[in-house]
Amino acid sequence: MANARHAASASEPGSQRVIWNLVSIRIEQVIRLTTVPDYIAPHAVIQTPGETCASTGALGEREAAVSGQNWGRKSRGKEKDKSREFFSEKGEAEHKRASRALAFLICSELMSRRPTSSLRLSRRLVVVLTLGLGMGALASKWFWQKCVVALLYGRKKELQFEEVGVVSQLAIHPLKSARGIPVQEGRATLHGLARGPLEDRSFLVVTSDGRFITGRQSGTLMTVDVEVTDSSITLKVEGEDDVQDLGSGGARGRLRRRRRPVAVARVLFRGHKHVRLLYRGEVLWDRPSLKPRYFEFPQFRPSDRIFYADTSSFMVASESSLDDLNGRLAEPVSMSWFRPNVVVRGARPFDEDDWAFLKIGDVVLRRVKPCERCLLTTIDPTTGKRDPCKEPLNTLQKYRTPTHPPKLSKIWSKKPIFGVNMTTDAEGLVRVGDRVLVARASEHPEYAI
């Protein structure tokens, strides 16, 4: 066909040959835009870079069928919720060759049927028609992508919940890295668990130059007990006098920062470093969740909010997962080593890996990512001292580092998973003893990581 095209081009005048080539290229582009080949199917999804898409057949066997008439029929199936299709390099090359061949045939037919006397008019007509078809094809492609595909694939499968256990513990951590306060009930808010003046991660210790302090910099902070009222916060450490660093009357909402760092510094750093307490006030009310930059977790949303938490407003864990871990440790640890807000009893060990949504009464929590663990879990919350064997982190690394996706498993090769980070989709009351229902990511692939 290439020889025939060359011969036809050589026998024509120079200007006609230019028009012929221009029209041929334009028609080829139109064909490529307006056809959907068979090998582009909803099930043809590349799972990892470098893989080749699955194909329903070889395009070379039916080049004349590139009109994509089977698209609508093949796109309706049990996997129609998948809205991302990827073209393989081989399939795309075949599609280009078929489009070029069909463009040559159409253009040859158009040019051969036009008499010489009307050549000028035919050129203008062909150019105008080609441009019109091109604009129409672009508009059709835009409409297909923005409207039809969104309509067909944008519908989320209705969540199917199943009961997995009950709430066994609730804890609020008003001061970041300090001890949690167990509660029997609380309100799941957009920013985390709260009860009265207690709000999760609403206070923070910072240095005089603005750097925040957690248990990583001062293990003693993890031994601090906290009491919060409407107008004050009181810190208590065993063997030390109570340190009331905030509060001089007035509403808690007016507390911002108090420049009385000596008492807190005495407890945390024996007076060798100046620190102060920060309260979230109204400044952080619209602070968005911190979406990690190293990996694209699809469940984060712009409406998610936190105060001083690392990533999300809730951390959920299960008792059975802790029991499984303790069965592998020489010295068992308590749940306070992992600092969750909600603990579930009755689920299978590490079943929380598959929880896309969690429902407790009217409350709905959405998973944003697994909770990767760091050296903070090696600090004993009863003593503030780091475990010499770096347990339980070392044991978790032996069997709880992620194996997929490949990019995440490489990034978290030293960060095992224990628990799940979640945020609030529907607010409401949560009580110890409430039934826990979950929607699984394995049954809703659109929520898989």
matplotlib code that plots the C-alpha trace (Angstrom):
import matplotlib.pyplot as plt

x = [0.0, 2.9, 4.1, 0.7, 0.5, 3.9, 3.0, -0.2, 1.5, 4.3, 1.8, 0.0, 1.0, 3.0, 0.2, -2.3, 0.2, 0.5, -3.2, -3.5, -0.9, -2.6, -6.0, -4.7, -3.0, -6.2, -8.5, -6.1, -6.3, -10.1, -10.3, -8.0, -10.1, -13.5, -12.8, -12.4, -10.6, -11.5, -8.4, -9.4, -11.7, -12.6, -10.8, -7.6, -6.0, -2.2, -1.5, 2.2, 4.5, 5.8, 2.9, 1.0, -2.7, -5.0, -6.6, -9.7, -8.0, -5.5, -6.4, -4.6, -7.2, -10.0, -8.6, -11.9, -13.6, -11.8, -15.1, -15.5, -19.0, -18.3, -17.3, -20.7, -21.4, -18.1, -18.0, -21.0, -20.0, -19.2, -16.1, -17.9, -17.0, -13.4, -12.9, -9.2, -8.1, -4.5, -3.4, -0.5, 2.3, 1.7, -2.0, -1.7, 0.8, -1.6, -4.3, -2.2, -1.3, -5.0, -6.0, -3.3, -4.4, -8.1, -7.2, -5.2, -8.2, -10.6, -8.4, -7.5, -11.2, -12.0, -9.1, -9.7, -13.4, -12.9, -12.6, -9.7, -12.0, -13.3, -10.0, -9.9, -13.4, -12.9, -9.7, -11.6, -14.5, -12.3, -10.3, -13.5, -15.1, -11.9, -11.6, -15.3, -14.9, -11.8, -13.6, -16.6, -14.4, -12.6, -16.0, -17.3, -14.2, -14.5, -18.2, -17.5, -14.7, -16.5, -20.1, -20.6, -17.7, -18.4, -22.0, -21.2, -18.2, -18.8, -21.6, -20.2, -21.4, -23.6, -21.6, -22.2, -21.6, -21.0, -20.6, -17.1, -17.2, -17.8, -16.0, -13.9, -12.0, -12.1, -9.3, -8.7, -5.2, -5.6, -1.8, 0.1, 2.3, 1.1, -1.0, -4.5, -7.6, -10.0, -13.7, -16.8, -18.4, -17.4, -18.4, -16.7, -16.1, -14.5, -11.2, -11.3, -12.8, -14.0, -15.9, -16.7, -13.5, -11.4, -10.4, -8.0, -4.6, -5.7, -2.5, 1.1, 4.5, 6.8, 10.2, 11.0, 11.9, 8.7, 9.7, 7.1, 8.1, 6.7, 7.7, 10.5, 12.4, 11.3, 10.2, 9.1, 6.2, 4.6, 4.3, 2.5, -1.1, -3.4, -6.5, -8.4, -11.2, -12.9, -10.2, -7.0, -4.9, -3.0, 0.0, 0.9, 4.0, 4.8, 7.3, 6.8, 4.5, 1.5, 2.3, -0.6, 0.8, -2.4, -5.3, -5.9, -9.7, -11.8, -13.1, -10.9, -11.6, -9.5, -6.4, -3.7, -0.2, 1.1, 4.7, 5.3, 7.7, 9.7, 7.4, 6.9, 10.6, 11.4, 9.3, 10.3, 13.9, 15.0, 15.0, 17.7, 15.3, 12.6, 9.2, 5.6, 2.2, 0.1, -3.7, -5.4, -7.9, -9.8, -6.6, -6.5, -10.3, -9.8, -6.5, -6.7, -5.4, -1.8, -1.8, 1.5, 3.5, 5.5, 2.4, -1.0, -3.6, -6.9, -9.1, -7.9, -10.4, -9.9, -12.7, -10.7, -9.6, -7.2, -5.7, -2.2, -2.5, 0.1, -2.2, -5.8, -8.4, -8.7, -6.6, -8.4, -6.9, -8.2, -7.6, -7.0, -4.1, -2.5, -3.0, -1.3, 1.6, 2.0, 2.1, 5.3, 6.9, 9.0, 7.4, 3.8, 2.8, -0.4, -2.5, -1.2, 2.0, 0.1, -2.2, -5.4, -8.7, -11.0, -10.2, -12.4, -13.0, -14.2, -12.5, -9.9, -6.2, -5.3, -8.7, -8.6, -6.3, -9.4, -11.7, -12.5, -15.3, -16.2, -19.8, -20.6, -24.2, -24.6, -20.9, -19.1, -15.3, -13.4, -9.9, -7.3, -4.3, -2.8, -1.0, 2.7, 4.8, 8.0, 10.4, 7.7, 6.3, 9.5, 9.0, 7.4, 4.5, 4.8, 8.5, 9.2, 12.3, 13.1, 13.1, 16.7, 15.7, 13.5, 10.4, 7.7, 8.8, 11.4, 8.9, 6.3, 8.9, 9.3, 5.7, 3.8, 5.7, 3.5, 4.1, 2.0, 1.8, 5.4, 6.2, 4.7, 6.4, 9.7, 9.0, 7.7, 10.3, 11.2, 7.7, 5.4, 1.6, -0.5, -3.9, -5.6, -5.8, -9.3, -11.3, -14.9, -17.5, -20.5, -20.4, -22.2, -21.8, -19.6, -19.9, -18.0, -20.0, -21.4, -21.6, -18.9, -19.8, -17.3, -17.3, -14.4, -12.0, -11.8, -15.5, -15.3, -12.1, -12.6, -11.5, -8.4, -5.0]
y = [0.0, 2.3, 1.7, 2.5, 5.7, 6.7, 6.0, 7.9, 10.9, 10.9, 11.1, 14.2, 17.9, 19.3, 21.4, 18.5, 16.2, 18.7, 18.9, 15.1, 14.6, 17.3, 15.8, 12.2, 13.2, 15.1, 12.2, 9.8, 12.0, 12.1, 8.3, 7.9, 10.3, 8.8, 5.1, 2.9, -0.4, -3.7, -4.0, -1.1, -2.8, -2.1, -5.3, -4.3, -2.6, -2.3, -3.3, -2.4, -0.3, -2.3, -4.8, -5.3, -4.8, -7.8, -7.8, -9.4, -10.2, -9.1, -6.0, -7.1, -9.8, -7.2, -3.8, -2.9, -3.2, -0.2, 1.7, 0.6, -0.8, -3.4, -0.7, -0.2, -3.9, -4.8, -2.0, -3.3, -6.0, -6.7, -4.5, -1.4, 0.5, 0.7, 4.0, 3.9, 2.1, 2.1, 1.6, -0.9, 0.4, -2.5, -1.9, 1.8, 1.3, -1.2, 1.4, 4.1, 1.8, 0.9, 4.5, 5.5, 2.8, 3.7, 7.4, 6.6, 4.7, 7.4, 10.2, 8.2, 7.7, 11.4, 12.7, 10.2, 11.1, 14.8, 16.1, 18.4, 21.3, 21.5, 20.8, 24.2, 23.9, 20.3, 21.3, 23.9, 21.6, 18.8, 21.1, 22.6, 19.2, 17.9, 20.8, 20.4, 16.7, 17.3, 19.9, 17.6, 14.7, 16.7, 17.9, 14.3, 13.0, 15.7, 14.9, 11.1, 11.6, 14.2, 13.1, 9.5, 7.9, 9.8, 8.6, 5.0, 4.6, 7.4, 5.6, 4.1, 0.7, 0.9, 0.1, -3.3, -3.3, -6.4, -6.6, -7.5, -6.7, -4.0, -1.0, -2.1, 1.2, 4.9, 7.3, 11.0, 12.4, 16.2, 16.8, 15.4, 12.5, 12.7, 9.9, 9.3, 9.7, 6.7, 7.7, 5.6, 7.7, 10.6, 12.5, 11.7, 15.1, 16.2, 16.9, 13.7, 12.2, 14.8, 14.9, 18.2, 20.2, 17.2, 17.3, 14.9, 16.4, 20.0, 20.9, 20.8, 21.4, 23.6, 25.1, 28.8, 28.8, 27.1, 23.5, 21.0, 18.4, 14.8, 11.6, 11.2, 14.1, 13.6, 10.2, 11.8, 13.5, 10.1, 9.7, 13.0, 12.9, 15.7, 17.3, 19.8, 22.1, 25.0, 27.4, 25.4, 22.4, 20.7, 18.4, 15.7, 13.6, 11.0, 12.3, 15.9, 18.7, 19.4, 21.8, 24.1, 25.9, 27.2, 29.0, 32.2, 32.4, 33.0, 30.7, 28.0, 29.3, 32.4, 30.4, 30.5, 30.4, 31.2, 32.4, 30.5, 27.8, 27.1, 24.6, 22.5, 22.6, 21.4, 18.3, 17.5, 18.6, 19.3, 23.0, 22.8, 23.8, 26.5, 25.3, 26.4, 24.9, 25.8, 25.4, 25.0, 27.8, 28.8, 29.1, 25.4, 24.9, 24.7, 22.9, 20.1, 16.6, 16.1, 14.0, 12.2, 13.3, 10.1, 8.0, 8.7, 7.5, 8.0, 8.2, 11.6, 14.5, 18.2, 18.4, 16.3, 18.2, 17.7, 19.8, 18.6, 15.0, 13.6, 12.6, 12.0, 12.5, 8.9, 5.9, 2.5, -0.8, -4.2, -6.3, -9.4, -7.8, -6.8, -10.4, -11.7, -9.4, -10.2, -13.9, -13.2, -11.0, -12.0, -9.1, -8.2, -4.6, -2.8, -0.9, 2.4, 1.8, 2.4, 5.2, 4.5, 6.4, 3.4, -0.2, -3.0, -6.3, -9.4, -8.9, -11.3, -10.3, -7.5, -7.6, -3.8, -3.9, -4.5, -1.9, 0.8, 2.3, 1.8, 2.4, 2.8, 3.9, 7.1, 7.6, 6.7, 6.7, 6.5, 4.9, 7.2, 4.9, 2.1, 3.3, 2.8, 2.6, 4.2, 4.4, 6.0, 2.6, 1.5, 4.0, 2.5, 4.8, 3.9, 4.9, 7.1, 5.0, 3.4, -0.4, -1.6, -4.2, -1.8, -3.8, -4.2, -2.5, -5.1, -8.0, -6.1, -5.5, -9.3, -9.9, -6.6, -4.6, -4.1, -6.2, -4.2, -1.8, -2.1, 1.6, 1.7, -1.5, 0.0, 3.3, 1.4, -1.4, -0.4, 0.8, -2.0, -1.5, -1.7, -0.1, 2.1, 5.9, 7.1, 10.3, 11.3, 11.1, 11.3, 12.7, 11.4, 9.7, 6.7, 4.5, 1.6, -1.5, -0.2, -2.5, -2.0, -2.6, -2.3, -2.1, -4.0, -2.7, -6.2, -5.9, -2.3, -2.2, 1.6, 2.1, -0.2, 1.3]
z = [0.0, 0.6, -2.9, -4.3, -2.3, -3.5, -7.2, -6.9, -5.3, -7.9, -10.8, -9.5, -9.8, -6.9, -5.4, -5.6, -4.0, -1.1, -0.7, -0.9, 1.9, 4.1, 3.7, 4.2, 7.5, 8.7, 7.9, 9.7, 12.8, 12.6, 12.3, 15.3, 17.4, 16.5, 16.6, 19.7, 18.9, 20.3, 22.5, 24.6, 27.2, 30.8, 31.9, 30.1, 33.1, 33.6, 37.2, 37.2, 35.0, 32.1, 32.0, 28.7, 28.6, 28.2, 24.8, 23.4, 20.1, 17.5, 15.7, 12.6, 12.0, 11.6, 10.6, 9.0, 12.4, 14.0, 14.2, 17.7, 17.4, 20.1, 22.7, 24.2, 24.4, 25.9, 28.4, 30.2, 32.7, 36.2, 36.0, 34.6, 37.8, 36.5, 34.8, 33.9, 30.8, 29.6, 26.0, 25.4, 23.1, 20.7, 20.5, 20.0, 17.1, 15.4, 15.8, 14.1, 11.2, 10.6, 10.8, 8.3, 5.9, 6.1, 5.6, 2.5, 1.0, 1.8, 0.4, -2.7, -3.4, -2.9, -5.1, -7.9, -8.3, -8.6, -12.2, -13.1, -14.0, -10.4, -8.7, -6.9, -5.6, -4.5, -2.6, -0.7, 0.0, 1.2, 3.5, 4.9, 5.4, 7.0, 9.4, 10.3, 10.9, 13.1, 15.2, 15.5, 16.5, 19.2, 20.6, 20.5, 22.3, 25.0, 25.5, 25.7, 28.3, 30.5, 30.3, 29.0, 30.8, 34.0, 33.8, 33.1, 35.5, 38.0, 39.9, 43.1, 44.0, 47.1, 50.2, 51.7, 55.5, 57.6, 61.4, 62.6, 66.4, 69.0, 70.3, 73.3, 74.0, 73.2, 73.9, 73.5, 73.3, 74.0, 74.0, 71.1, 72.3, 75.9, 77.5, 76.2, 78.3, 78.2, 77.8, 77.6, 74.9, 72.7, 69.6, 66.3, 64.8, 61.6, 63.6, 65.7, 68.8, 71.4, 74.7, 76.4, 76.6, 75.5, 71.8, 70.3, 69.5, 70.2, 72.2, 71.1, 72.7, 70.7, 71.2, 71.4, 67.7, 66.7, 66.3, 67.7, 70.2, 70.3, 72.0, 69.4, 70.9, 74.5, 75.7, 79.0, 77.1, 76.7, 80.5, 81.0, 82.1, 81.0, 82.5, 80.5, 81.6, 79.8, 81.0, 81.7, 81.0, 83.8, 83.2, 85.7, 85.8, 88.4, 90.9, 89.9, 91.0, 88.8, 86.0, 85.2, 82.2, 80.6, 82.2, 84.0, 83.8, 80.7, 78.1, 76.6, 73.2, 73.9, 74.9, 72.3, 73.7, 77.1, 77.5, 80.7, 79.4, 82.5, 84.1, 81.0, 80.2, 83.7, 83.2, 79.6, 79.4, 83.0, 82.2, 79.4, 76.7, 76.5, 75.3, 75.4, 74.8, 71.8, 71.7, 68.4, 69.0, 65.9, 63.8, 62.9, 62.4, 58.7, 58.6, 56.0, 56.5, 55.6, 52.4, 52.0, 49.0, 48.5, 47.4, 45.9, 48.4, 46.6, 49.6, 50.8, 50.2, 50.3, 53.0, 55.5, 58.6, 61.6, 64.4, 65.4, 64.3, 61.8, 59.0, 59.8, 62.6, 63.7, 64.3, 64.6, 65.7, 66.8, 70.0, 67.9, 66.1, 69.3, 70.6, 67.5, 68.0, 71.7, 70.8, 69.0, 71.6, 74.6, 76.6, 75.7, 75.1, 75.8, 73.2, 74.6, 72.8, 69.5, 70.7, 68.8, 69.3, 68.6, 69.5, 68.1, 69.7, 67.8, 64.4, 62.9, 63.4, 61.0, 59.4, 59.5, 56.5, 54.4, 56.0, 53.5, 55.7, 59.3, 60.7, 64.3, 64.8, 62.8, 62.5, 59.3, 59.1, 55.8, 55.5, 54.1, 54.4, 56.5, 59.7, 59.2, 62.4, 63.4, 66.4, 68.5, 69.1, 70.8, 73.7, 76.8, 77.7, 81.4, 81.7, 78.7, 77.9, 74.6, 74.4, 74.1, 71.5, 69.6, 70.3, 69.2, 66.0, 65.1, 65.4, 63.3, 60.6, 60.2, 59.1, 58.7, 56.1, 53.0, 49.9, 47.5, 45.7, 44.8, 45.2, 48.7, 49.8, 48.8, 50.7, 53.8, 53.7, 57.4, 58.4, 59.3, 59.5, 62.6, 62.5, 60.0, 59.6, 59.1, 58.8, 59.4, 56.7, 59.1, 62.6, 65.7, 69.1, 69.7, 72.8, 74.2, 73.3, 70.1, 67.1, 64.5, 60.8, 57.9, 54.2, 52.7, 50.1, 48.6, 47.7, 46.5, 44.3, 43.8, 47.4, 47.2, 47.7]

ax = plt.figure().add_subplot(projection="3d")
ax.plot(x, y, z, "-o")
ax.set_aspect("equal")
plt.show()
